[in-house]
Amino acid sequence: MKLGEQQAKELGVSIIEDSVISIDLNGKIYNVVTKNDTYEAKTILIATGQSINKVKIENIESFEGKGIHYCVVCDGFFYNNKKVGILGYNDYGVHEALELINFSKDITIYTNGNELQISEQNKSKIQGNNILINNKKIIKFEGKDKLEKIVLEDGEVPLEGIFIAYGLASSLDFARKLGILVDKGSIIVDKDHKTNVPGIFAAGDCIGGFKQVSISVGQGAVAGQKIVEYIRKLGK
């Protein structure tokens, strides 16, 4: 891996260690928003692996789509002027909360017992938009046909909806926001590793199949070549 990084740098490639919290389309250019900066790109290769960790809170799966969601851009409009929350504790969670203010002004970030790990800039944004913070441990979600409240370690809070932005953004988080087709937790691609969204490619564990390093490396090589061809066609 070190040798590969060295060769890439010799060819003028920049390797940036940062957490990507969002990918947004701006005209024909993609904005890759990280914890510390924003980068522009004509194409993107998603190769973030496949997340297998889920938040372990009682009833979370029972209320998915019934008050518990994973994409503010997709489902935020259901909660116009309603009491909603974000389950998260870092800059990714704050980013989603700031997206949510387009629909509601009654927003609380629930950290589930974690310390808030965000930049000073995001601290100012939270205060400026009157977003509340609740750092109590969540015991379970409750409701009848849909989510009605959160049970915390020190009591209950009525809530109409909550968006999960826990930990780091995964390949599925990016896919949902961009309208990329997925099947059983994996991104759908064609033989050239193109998704259904122009300019977005995917390779490795995030597209499912046989999870081995050798397979992922080969897929990355194919995707890289197809990205080159795609960009050359854009220049014509």
N, C-alpha and C positions, 0 to 999 in steps of 0.2 A: 504493500500500500504506500509506504514511504517513497519507494522508487517511482511509483506511478505519479504521486504528487509532485516529485521533483521534475519528472519529464514534462508534466503539464505546465509547471511554472516556467520551465525553459522555453516553452512555446507561447508564453505570454498569458496563460490562464491565471485568473485571480481565484484563490481559494479563501472563502469567507466563512468563519465560524460564527454563526448567529442563528437564532431561532426564527423560523418563518411563521408568522401568525396569520397571514392572509395573502391570497392571490386574487387580484381584481382586474377586470378588463376595462381599459380606458381607450375607447375607439378601437384601433387595431393593435394597440400595445398593451402588454400585461404589466401590471405593477406588482412586484413581489415585495410585500411589506414585512420587514423583520422587526425584531425588538429595537434595533438601533438605527435603521435606515430604510429607504425604499429604492428598489432597483427596477429598471425598465427592461423588457425583453420582448422579442418578436415571437419566440417559441419557449416552451417550458417542458422539461422532462421530469415527471414525477417519479422518483425512485426512493421513496421514504420508507419502504418496507411495509409490513402489515401489522397494525396494532392488535395485540391480543389482550391488552389490559382494559378492563371496564371498571367504572366506578362501582364499588360494592356497597350499594345502599338498598335496603329492602323495598321492593315494589317498583324499582326504577324501570324495569322492562315492562311491567304491567301497564304503565301509563305512557309509554312511548307513543307519540302521535295523539295522545289524549291529555296534553298539558306538559309533557316532557318532550323537548325537541333538541336537535343538534345543529340547526342552521338558522341564524337570525334572518339572513337575507331571504331564505325560502319561506319561513313561517312567522316572521315577526309581525306581519300585518294582521294576523289573527288576534293580536293583543293590543289593538289601538286603545289608548287611555285606560289600560288595565294594570293591575298590580302583578308585576313579573320579576323574575330573578335570573341570575346567571350563576351557574355552579362552576367556580374556578378560583384560582388564587394567584395567577401570574399575568403577564402582559397580554397573553392570548385571551384570557377571560375579560380583561379590561377592554380590549379591542371589540369584543362581541357586545359588551355592555354599551359602548359608545355607538355601535350600530343600532342598538335597541332604542336609543333615545329618539330615533326618528318616529317611533310608534308610541312610546310611553315615557312619562316623566316620573313614574313610581317604580324605580329599579333598585334592587338590592343584589350585591354580589355575595354569594354564600361560599365561604372558603372551605367548609367542612372540616374545621379544626386546624387547617394549615395557616401558617403565617403568610401574610400578603407579600408576594415577591414581585414588585413592579418598579419601573423606573420612576425617577423624580418627576419627569414630564407627565407620566400617566397619573401620578398622585395628584398633580395639579388639575388634570382633566376630570378626575373623579370628583374633586371638591367643587370645581367650576360648574359641573352638571348635576350637583346634588345627588350623586349616586351613593347609596348607603353600603356599608360593609357589615356583614355578620359572620364572625369567625367561630361560631359554635359548631360542634359536631352534629351532623344530620343522622338521625336514627332511621327514619323511613319516610316515604311519601304516602299520603292517604287521600281517599276520595271514593266516590261511588262509580259513576260512569266515566268520570274524568278527574284530573288532579284538582284537589280542593285545598290541601294544606301540606306543610312540611312539619314533621315532628322532629324537634331539636332536643338536645340533651337537657335543656332547661325549660322546655315548653313547646307550644305549637304556634305556627304562623300561617294565617290564611294566605293562599297564593293561587293565582289563576293559571300561571304558566312559568316554566323554568327552562332555560337553554343550557345544555351541557357544553362547557368549554374548559374541561379539566385536564391539566397537564399541558402537553405540547399538541399543536394541531397535527392531525394525521392525514394520510392520503385521502381518506373518506371525507374529512372535513373540507379539504380543498375541492374534491369532486362534487360534493353537494352544492357548494356555492357557485361553481362554474357550470353546473348543469351536465356534468360528465356522467354517462351511464355506468351503473355498477350492478353487480350480480353477486348476491351472497357475500357481501363484504369485500369484493374485489373489483377493481376498475376494468371495464371492458375495452379491449383494444383489438385492432385488426392485425394482419400479418406484419405490417410495417411499424407496429406499436403506436399507431395513431388512435386517439380517442375520438369520440363523436364531435368534440369541440375543436375547431381549426387551430392549429398551432400548439396543441397540448398533446404530448406523448407520455407514455408510462412504461416502466420496465421493472423487473424484479418481483419481490414477494407481493407487492401491492396489486399485481394483476392475477394473483393466484397461481395454481399449478404446483409443480415440483419445486420445493423450496431448498435449493442448493446454491452455494456461491457460484459454482461454475455455470449454472443456468442463468443466474442473474447477470453475470459478467457478459455472457454471450448476448443476452437480450439488450443490455446497455450498449453494446457495440453496434448492433443492428439499429437500435433507436437513434444513436448518435449519427450514423450515416444517413438515415432517412431525414433527420433534422437538417443536415447540411443540404440535402436535395431540396427540402421544403423552402429553406431560406433563399437558395439560389433562384428558385422559381419566383419568389416574391420580388426579387430584384429586376425581373424582366418587365 
